[in-house]
Amino acid sequence: MNELLRRYGMPLTALFSVLTAFWLLILVILPYIYLFEESFRPYLPVTEVGGPNDTYSLNNYLAAFKQPSDWKLWLPLAWQPLIMPVQAPIHVQVFVHTILFSSLTTVLAFVLTYPIAYYLAKIANPKNVPVLFLLLLVPMWVSEILRAFAWFIILALKGPVNYGLIGLGVIADPIRWMTGYNSVILGLIYVYLLFMLLPVYNAVQSLDTNQIEAAEDLGSPWWRTHWRVILPHAKPGIASGSVTVFMLAAGSILVPTLLASTNSRWFTEVIYQWMFESQDWNTGSAYAFMLMILCTVFVSVVMRLFKVKLSDIAK
C-alpha cells in the first residue's frame, strides 16, 4: 500500500482499492456465498420458498451418489470402454472421468510444450522469438468456442482428416474420431496449450545458460541435463502451468459440449443440465461446489506428492 501511495498518490490508490474491493466482494465473494447457501436448500416452487419445506440439508450433495450402474471406465485413446466389475453412481463415474482426463490433458500439454519452451528460451535466435510467439498467440485471438468448433469440423466423419487419409490410401473407410474422450482431450490440449507454455518458458528462460554448458562439459548426456538441471529449475513454472491447465480443463464446458460423443460426459455438463435444463440451481450449486472442492483437494494432494509448494506456483 505504501508503494502504491508513493507511486500513484492518494486518489489513484483509493480508486484501485475500491475497484479491487468491488471485484472481490460483489463479483466473487457474494455470488459464491449465495450459491453455497442455496446448495443446502431444496428445489421448491416459488410459492413454497421460505415455507416449512424450505429447510437446510445435504440432499443436494447426496444426489450425486444415486443411480448406481456398471462402471464404464474409458481408457485413454481407446476405442471401447473398460467395464469395471463394480457398481458406482453415474455422476461419480462422470466426475472420476473428468479428473482422469483432465490430468491426462495436463500431462500431454506439458509433454508437448516443454520442447517448444526450451527451444524458444535457449536455442532460438532472440530476434526471432517475438515472431514465433506471435505465431503461437494468433489462435488466442479467436474465441474458445470457435477454436473448439474448428476441431469439430476437422474431426467430423466427413471432415478433412478422413478425406485426407482416404486420399493418401492410409484408410479405406472414414473413422469416427469423436468417440469416447479422444476428441475432448485433443480439443482441451489445443485450447489451453499456451497456459502451460508461457509459465514453463519463463521458468526455463531464467536459468543461467552457463549451468547447462557446465553440465555438458562434465559429460552429462542431454537427457540427464534436462532431468537434473533444467527441470528442477523449471519446477515453479511447471507447477503453475499444470495447476492452471488442470483447473481450466476440469471446469471447461464449451469443449466437452462440442467435441464429446454420446457415450462420454464431462462433470460441467452435468452442472449445466441441473442449472439450465432442469432449472434446479440448488442441486447445480451443490455439484459446482463439489467439483471445486474436490479438484482443490486433488491438486493439493498431487502438489504434496511431487513436493511442490504454493510459493513455487506463485513465483
PyMOL commands that set and color helices and strands:
alter all, ss='L'
color gray80, all
select helices_A, chain A and resi 2-38+46-48+59-65+90-123+129-141+144-154+160-167+182-205+209-217+222-233+235-250+254-259+267-277+281-305+310-314
alter helices_A, ss='H'
color red, helices_A
select strands_A, chain A and resi 68-73+82-89
alter strands_A, ss='S'
color yellow, strands_A
deselect
rebuild
show_as cartoon
